[in-house]
Amino acid sequence: MSKKVGGSKPQRYVQPSLLMALKAGPSYGYQLIQTIGDYGFLRGDAPPGMIYRHLRQMDEDGLVVSSWDSEGDGPAKRVYSVTAEGLEVLEAWILHMEKQRDRLDAFIRRYRES
């Protein structure tokens, strides 16, 4: 298959992936990197710098809140939780993805029928 096929930018799905992961409960950066890899939008592990930039921006935008967890052994960890506004944005992403899926399904049907 040509490398020109499927050239979309998977990083555009980092925000909804992080929101989806946090919907399951509070988490910290390293754990989120592992979780969002399971969603299939990124090849391999997501670059930590990119994930932390997204988390910082989402925190500034009010989509997540963060706090420091210094309990246990090791250094303190910043723990993130999704906000009500973050859940609304996730819902908007899901609606957008459903519309995309429907358009892709229609396109594929046309191809198969011709």
Contact map, one row per residue, 1 for C-alpha under 8 A:
111010000000000000000000000000000000000000000000000000000000000000000000000000000000000000000000000000000000000000
111110000000000000000000000000000000000000000000000000000000000000000000000000000000000000000000000000000000000000
111111100000000000000000000000000000000000000000000000000000000000000000000000000000000000000000000000000000000000
011111100000000000000000000000000000000000000000000000000000000000000000000000000000000000000000000000000000000000
111111100000000000000000000000000000000000000000000000000000000000000000000000000000000000000000000000000000000000
001111110000000000000000000000000000000000000000000000000000000000000000000000000000000000000000000000000000000000
001111111000000000000000000000000000000000000000000000000000000000000000000000000000000000000000000000000000000000
000001111100000000000000000000000000000000000000000000000000000000000000000000000000000000000000000000000000000000
000000111111000000000000000000000000000000000000000000000000000000000000000000000000000000000000000000000000000000
000000011111110000000000000000000000000011000000000000000000000000000000000000000000000000000000000000000000000000
000000001111110000000000000000000000000011000000000000000000000000000000000000000000000000000000000000000000000000
000000001111111000000000000000000000000000000000000000000000000000000000000000000000000000000000000000000000000000
000000000111111110000000000000000000000010000000000000000000000000000000000000000000000000000000000000000000000000
000000000111111111000000000000000001000000000000001001000000000000000000000000000000000000000000000000000000000000
000000000001111111100000000000000000000000000000000001000100000000000000000000000000000000000000000000000000000000
000000000000111111110000000000000000000000000000000000000000000000000000000000000000000011001000000000000000000000
000000000000111111111000000000000001001000000000000000000000000000000000000000000000000000000000000000000000000000
000000000000011111111100000000010001000000000000000000100000000000000000000000000000000000000000000000000000000000
000000000000001111111110000000000000000000000000000000000000000000000000000000000100011001000000000000000000000000
000000000000000111111111000000000000000000000000000000000000000000000000000000000000000001000000000000000000000000
000000000000000011111111100000010011000000000000000000000000000000000000000000000000000000000000000000000000000000
000000000000000001111111111000000000000000000000000000000000000000000000000000011100000000000000000000000000000000
000000000000000000111111110000000000000000000000000000000000000000000000000000001100001000000000000000000000000000
000000000000000000011111110000000000000000000000000000000000000000000000000000000000000000000000000000000000000000
000000000000000000001111111000000000000000000000000000000000000000000000000000001100000000000000000000000000000000
000000000000000000000111111100000000000000000000000000000000000000000000000000111100000000000000000000000000000000
000000000000000000000100111110110000000000000000000000000000000000000000000000111000000000000000000000000000000000
000000000000000000000000011111110000000000000000000000000000000000000000000011110000000000000000000000000000000000
000000000000000000000000001111111000000000000001001100000000000000000000000001110000000000000000000000000000000000
000000000000000000000000000111111100000000000001000000000000000000000000000000000000000000000000000000000000000000
000000000000000000000000001111111110000000000000000000000000000000000000000000000000000000000000000000000000000000
000000000000000001001000001111111111000000000000000000000000000000000000000000000000000000000000000000000000000000
000000000000000000000000000011111111100000001101001000000000000000000000000000000000000000000000000000000000000000
000000000000000000000000000001111111110000001100000000000000000000000000000000000000000000000000000000000000000000
000000000000000000001000000000111111111000000000000000000000000000000000000000000000000000000000000000000000000000
000000000000010011001000000000011111111100000100000000000000000000000000000000000000000000000000000000000000000000
000000000000000000000000000000001111111111111100000000000000000000000000000000000000000000000000000000000000000000
000000000000000000000000000000000111111100000000000000000000000000000000000000000000000000000000000000000000000000
000000000000000010000000000000000011111111000000000000000000000000000000000000000000000000000000000000000000000000
000000000000000000000000000000000001111111100000000000000000000000000000000000000000000000000000000000000000000000
000000000110100000000000000000000000101111100000000000000000000000000000000000000000000000000000000000000000000000
000000000110000000000000000000000000101111111100000000000000000000000000000000000000000000000000000000000000000000
000000000000000000000000000000000000100111111100000000000000000000000000000000000000000000000000000000000000000000
000000000000000000000000000000000000100001111100000000000000000000000000000000000000000000000000000000000000000000
000000000000000000000000000000001100100001111110000000000000000000000000000000000000000000000000000000000000000000
000000000000000000000000000000001101100001111111011000000000000000000000000000000000000000000000000000000000000000
000000000000000000000000000000000000000000001111111000000000000000000000000000000000000000000000000000000000000000
000000000000000000000000000011001000000000000111111100000000000000000000000000000000000000000000000000000000000000
000000000000000000000000000000000000000000000011111110000000000000000000000000000000000000000000000000000000000000
000000000000000000000000000000000000000000000111111111000000000000000000000000000000000000000000000000000000000000
000000000000010000000000000010001000000000000111111111100000000000000000000000000000000000000000000000000000000000
000000000000000000000000000010000000000000000001111111110000000000000000000000000000000000000000000000000000000000
000000000000000000000000000000000000000000000000111111111000000000000000000000000000000000000000000000000000000000
000000000000011000000000000000000000000000000000011111111100000000000000000000000000000000000000000000000000000000
000000000000000001000000000000000000000000000000001111111110000100000000000000000000000000000000000000000000000000
000000000000000000000000000000000000000000000000000111111111000000000000000000000000000000000000000000000000000000
000000000000000000000000000000000000000000000000000011111111100000000000000000000000000000000000000000000000000000
000000000000001000000000000000000000000000000000000001111111111100000000000000000000000000000000000000000000000000
000000000000000000000000000000000000000000000000000000111111111111000000000000000000000000000000000000000000000000
000000000000000000000000000000000000000000000000000000011111111000000000000000000000000000000000000000000000000000
000000000000000000000000000000000000000000000000000000001111111100000000000000000000000000000000000000000000000000
000000000000000000000000000000000000000000000000000000000111111110000000000000000010110000000000000000000000000000
000000000000000000000000000000000000000000000000000000000111111110000000000000000111111010000000000000000000000000
000000000000000000000000000000000000000000000000000000100110111111000000000000011110010000000000000000000000000000
000000000000000000000000000000000000000000000000000000000010011111100000000000011110000000000000000000000000000000
000000000000000000000000000000000000000000000000000000000010000111110000000001111000000000000000000000000000000000
000000000000000000000000000000000000000000000000000000000000000011111000000001110000000000000000000000000000000000
000000000000000000000000000000000000000000000000000000000000000001111100000111100000000000000000000000000000000000
000000000000000000000000000000000000000000000000000000000000000000111110000111100000000000000000000000000000000000
000000000000000000000000000000000000000000000000000000000000000000011111001110000000000000000000000000000000000000
000000000000000000000000000000000000000000000000000000000000000000001111100100000000000000000000000000000000000000
000000000000000000000000000000000000000000000000000000000000000000000111110000000000000000000000000000000000000000
000000000000000000000000000000000000000000000000000000000000000000000011111000000000000000000000000000000000000000
000000000000000000000000000000000000000000000000000000000000000000000001111100000000000000000000000000000000000000
000000000000000000000000000000000000000000000000000000000000000000000100111110000000000000000000000000000000000000
000000000000000000000000000000000000000000000000000000000000000000011110011111000000000000000000000000000000000000
000000000000000000000000000100000000000000000000000000000000000000011100001111100000000000000000000000000000000000
000000000000000000000000000110000000000000000000000000000000000001111000000111110000000000000000000000000000000000
000000000000000000000000011110000000000000000000000000000000000001111000000011111000000000000000000000000000000000
000000000000000000000100011110000000000000000000000000000000000111100000000001111100000000000000000000000000000000
000000000000000000000110111000000000000000000000000000000000000111000000000000111110000000000000000000000000000000
000000000000000000100110110000000000000000000000000000000000001110000000000000011111011000000000000000000000000000
000000000000000000000000000000000000000000000000000000000000011110000000000000001111111000000000000000000000000000
000000000000000000000000000000000000000000000000000000000000001000000000000000000111111100000000000000000000000000
000000000000000000000000000000000000000000000000000000000000011000000000000000000011111110000000000000000000000000
000000000000000000100000000000000000000000000000000000000000011100000000000000000111111111000000000000000000000000
000000000000000000100010000000000000000000000000000000000000001000000000000000000111111111100000000000000000000000
000000000000000000000000000000000000000000000000000000000000000000000000000000000001111111110000000000000000000000
000000000000000100000000000000000000000000000000000000000000001000000000000000000000111111111000000000000000000000
000000000000000100110000000000000000000000000000000000000000000000000000000000000000011111111100000000000000000000
000000000000000000000000000000000000000000000000000000000000000000000000000000000000001111111110000000000000000000
000000000000000000000000000000000000000000000000000000000000000000000000000000000000000111111111000000000000000000
000000000000000100000000000000000000000000000000000000000000000000000000000000000000000011111111100000000000000000
000000000000000000000000000000000000000000000000000000000000000000000000000000000000000001111111110000000000000000
000000000000000000000000000000000000000000000000000000000000000000000000000000000000000000111111111000000000000000
000000000000000000000000000000000000000000000000000000000000000000000000000000000000000000011111111100000000000000
000000000000000000000000000000000000000000000000000000000000000000000000000000000000000000001111111110000000000000
000000000000000000000000000000000000000000000000000000000000000000000000000000000000000000000111111111000000000000
000000000000000000000000000000000000000000000000000000000000000000000000000000000000000000000011111111100000000000
000000000000000000000000000000000000000000000000000000000000000000000000000000000000000000000001111111110000000000
000000000000000000000000000000000000000000000000000000000000000000000000000000000000000000000000111111111000000000
000000000000000000000000000000000000000000000000000000000000000000000000000000000000000000000000011111111100000000
000000000000000000000000000000000000000000000000000000000000000000000000000000000000000000000000001111111110000000
000000000000000000000000000000000000000000000000000000000000000000000000000000000000000000000000000111111111000000
000000000000000000000000000000000000000000000000000000000000000000000000000000000000000000000000000011111111100000
000000000000000000000000000000000000000000000000000000000000000000000000000000000000000000000000000001111111110000
000000000000000000000000000000000000000000000000000000000000000000000000000000000000000000000000000000111111111000
000000000000000000000000000000000000000000000000000000000000000000000000000000000000000000000000000000011111111100
000000000000000000000000000000000000000000000000000000000000000000000000000000000000000000000000000000001111111110
000000000000000000000000000000000000000000000000000000000000000000000000000000000000000000000000000000000111111111
000000000000000000000000000000000000000000000000000000000000000000000000000000000000000000000000000000000011111111
000000000000000000000000000000000000000000000000000000000000000000000000000000000000000000000000000000000001111111
000000000000000000000000000000000000000000000000000000000000000000000000000000000000000000000000000000000000111111
000000000000000000000000000000000000000000000000000000000000000000000000000000000000000000000000000000000000011111
